């Protein structure tokens, strides 16, 4: 087997694992402390038009994070079992990017430029994952 194929599979697996942990825990935090997260976000966005939409935005983000994590875990099993990656890895990567873009928009609306910069740190490997599996 070609060493490059092995290296790319390991890179994809590591990126999937990284984002599955990141978004899996984020989704779990939203589920386990919905009220606390909602209160924090209402305070965070109090100077904007966003507070009225927080429950909807949290719900959308939770669904995206859960879908990304489930598809990402399935993609990992597929790679481990079949030693290939298919569209599951691509769909997971695209959902990771979507979740990060939702978070980035929120940071920009709140005028939290440091927070927005931190989202970009996550966005770069998410785009790299999409690049590797497309």
DOZAVEX-503912 format. One record per residue (C-alpha): residue in one letter; x, y, z. Coordinates in Angstrom, 2 decimals. Layout:
// residues N
residu=a xx=X yy=Y zz=Z
...
//
This chain:
// residues 134
residu=x xx=0.00 yy=0.00 zz=0.00
residu=x xx=1.14 yy=3.49 zz=-0.76
residu=x xx=2.47 yy=5.40 zz=2.24
residu=x xx=0.76 yy=8.61 zz=1.10
residu=x xx=-2.66 yy=6.91 zz=1.27
residu=x xx=-1.89 yy=5.77 zz=4.83
residu=x xx=-0.72 yy=9.22 zz=5.87
residu=x xx=-3.81 yy=10.86 zz=4.38
residu=x xx=-6.07 yy=8.38 zz=6.18
residu=x xx=-4.34 yy=9.11 zz=9.48
residu=x xx=-4.64 yy=12.84 zz=8.88
residu=x xx=-8.34 yy=12.51 zz=8.06
residu=x xx=-8.92 yy=10.30 zz=11.12
residu=x xx=-7.14 yy=12.75 zz=13.41
residu=x xx=-9.08 yy=15.70 zz=12.03
residu=x xx=-12.38 yy=13.83 zz=12.33
residu=x xx=-11.51 yy=12.85 zz=15.91
residu=x xx=-10.54 yy=16.43 zz=16.79
residu=x xx=-13.81 yy=17.86 zz=15.50
residu=x xx=-15.94 yy=15.03 zz=16.87
residu=x xx=-14.56 yy=15.74 zz=20.33
residu=x xx=-14.97 yy=19.50 zz=19.86
residu=x xx=-18.53 yy=19.44 zz=18.56
residu=x xx=-19.62 yy=16.40 zz=20.54
residu=x xx=-18.76 yy=18.15 zz=23.80
residu=x xx=-20.27 yy=21.41 zz=22.57
residu=x xx=-23.54 yy=19.64 zz=21.76
residu=x xx=-23.48 yy=17.83 zz=25.11
residu=x xx=-22.96 yy=21.14 zz=26.95
residu=x xx=-25.96 yy=22.65 zz=25.16
residu=x xx=-28.13 yy=19.63 zz=25.99
residu=x xx=-27.03 yy=19.30 zz=29.61
residu=x xx=-27.21 yy=23.03 zz=30.43
residu=x xx=-29.61 yy=24.56 zz=27.94
residu=x xx=-30.83 yy=27.24 zz=30.37
residu=x xx=-27.33 yy=28.24 zz=31.43
residu=x xx=-26.11 yy=28.52 zz=27.84
residu=x xx=-29.20 yy=30.50 zz=26.86
residu=x xx=-28.70 yy=32.93 zz=29.76
residu=x xx=-25.01 yy=33.37 zz=28.88
residu=x xx=-25.78 yy=34.03 zz=25.21
residu=x xx=-28.57 yy=36.49 zz=26.03
residu=x xx=-26.10 yy=38.42 zz=28.17
residu=x xx=-23.35 yy=38.12 zz=25.54
residu=x xx=-25.59 yy=39.52 zz=22.79
residu=x xx=-27.53 yy=42.01 zz=24.95
residu=x xx=-26.36 yy=45.00 zz=22.87
residu=x xx=-27.56 yy=43.44 zz=19.60
residu=x xx=-30.79 yy=42.28 zz=17.95
residu=x xx=-29.90 yy=38.62 zz=18.57
residu=x xx=-31.36 yy=37.84 zz=22.06
residu=x xx=-34.88 yy=37.24 zz=20.74
residu=x xx=-33.53 yy=34.59 zz=18.37
residu=x xx=-31.17 yy=32.80 zz=20.78
residu=x xx=-33.32 yy=29.67 zz=21.30
residu=x xx=-33.71 yy=29.22 zz=17.52
residu=x xx=-30.01 yy=29.81 zz=16.86
residu=x xx=-29.02 yy=27.43 zz=19.67
residu=x xx=-31.37 yy=24.80 zz=18.27
residu=x xx=-29.98 yy=25.13 zz=14.75
residu=x xx=-26.41 yy=25.01 zz=16.02
residu=x xx=-27.19 yy=21.99 zz=18.22
residu=x xx=-28.65 yy=20.10 zz=15.25
residu=x xx=-25.65 yy=20.96 zz=13.06
residu=x xx=-23.20 yy=19.92 zz=15.79
residu=x xx=-25.02 yy=16.64 zz=16.46
residu=x xx=-25.27 yy=15.79 zz=12.76
residu=x xx=-21.62 yy=16.65 zz=12.21
residu=x xx=-20.55 yy=14.50 zz=15.16
residu=x xx=-22.69 yy=11.49 zz=14.22
residu=x xx=-21.61 yy=11.62 zz=10.58
residu=x xx=-18.00 yy=12.19 zz=11.66
residu=x xx=-18.05 yy=9.13 zz=13.93
residu=x xx=-19.57 yy=7.04 zz=11.15
residu=x xx=-16.89 yy=8.31 zz=8.77
residu=x xx=-14.18 yy=7.30 zz=11.24
residu=x xx=-15.58 yy=3.77 zz=11.50
residu=x xx=-15.76 yy=3.58 zz=7.72
residu=x xx=-12.12 yy=4.60 zz=7.36
residu=x xx=-10.95 yy=2.20 zz=10.07
residu=x xx=-12.96 yy=-0.69 zz=8.65
residu=x xx=-12.60 yy=-0.14 zz=4.89
residu=x xx=-9.40 yy=1.95 zz=4.85
residu=x xx=-11.07 yy=4.45 zz=2.55
residu=x xx=-13.03 yy=7.61 zz=3.05
residu=x xx=-16.21 yy=8.42 zz=1.23
residu=x xx=-18.72 yy=11.20 zz=1.19
residu=x xx=-19.35 yy=10.76 zz=4.92
residu=x xx=-16.01 yy=12.44 zz=5.68
residu=x xx=-16.82 yy=15.25 zz=3.27
residu=x xx=-20.29 yy=15.79 zz=4.74
residu=x xx=-18.86 yy=15.84 zz=8.26
residu=x xx=-16.21 yy=18.36 zz=7.20
residu=x xx=-18.78 yy=20.59 zz=5.55
residu=x xx=-20.98 yy=20.47 zz=8.65
residu=x xx=-18.00 yy=21.34 zz=10.85
residu=x xx=-17.38 yy=24.34 zz=8.58
residu=x xx=-21.05 yy=25.34 zz=8.73
residu=x xx=-21.07 yy=25.21 zz=12.54
residu=x xx=-17.93 yy=27.32 zz=12.68
residu=x xx=-19.35 yy=29.85 zz=10.24
residu=x xx=-22.49 yy=30.17 zz=12.40
residu=x xx=-20.26 yy=30.81 zz=15.42
residu=x xx=-18.14 yy=33.29 zz=13.43
residu=x xx=-21.22 yy=35.29 zz=12.41
residu=x xx=-22.24 yy=35.45 zz=16.07
residu=x xx=-18.81 yy=36.69 zz=17.12
residu=x xx=-18.88 yy=39.37 zz=14.43
residu=x xx=-22.39 yy=40.50 zz=15.40
residu=x xx=-21.24 yy=40.79 zz=19.02
residu=x xx=-18.17 yy=42.69 zz=17.79
residu=x xx=-15.97 yy=40.17 zz=19.60
residu=x xx=-13.05 yy=40.30 zz=17.20
residu=x xx=-10.75 yy=38.21 zz=19.40
residu=x xx=-13.43 yy=35.53 zz=19.57
residu=x xx=-13.85 yy=35.67 zz=15.80
residu=x xx=-10.11 yy=35.21 zz=15.37
residu=x xx=-10.25 yy=32.13 zz=17.59
residu=x xx=-12.98 yy=30.62 zz=15.40
residu=x xx=-10.65 yy=31.00 zz=12.41
residu=x xx=-8.10 yy=28.84 zz=14.23
residu=x xx=-10.66 yy=26.00 zz=14.13
residu=x xx=-11.88 yy=26.85 zz=10.63
residu=x xx=-8.47 yy=26.31 zz=9.00
residu=x xx=-8.21 yy=22.58 zz=9.88
residu=x xx=-11.91 yy=22.13 zz=9.02
residu=x xx=-11.27 yy=23.47 zz=5.52
residu=x xx=-8.14 yy=21.32 zz=5.31
residu=x xx=-10.26 yy=18.26 zz=6.12
residu=x xx=-12.68 yy=19.17 zz=3.33
residu=x xx=-9.69 yy=19.62 zz=1.00
residu=x xx=-8.28 yy=16.20 zz=1.90
residu=x xx=-11.52 yy=14.30 zz=1.31
residu=x xx=-13.12 yy=16.11 zz=-1.62
//
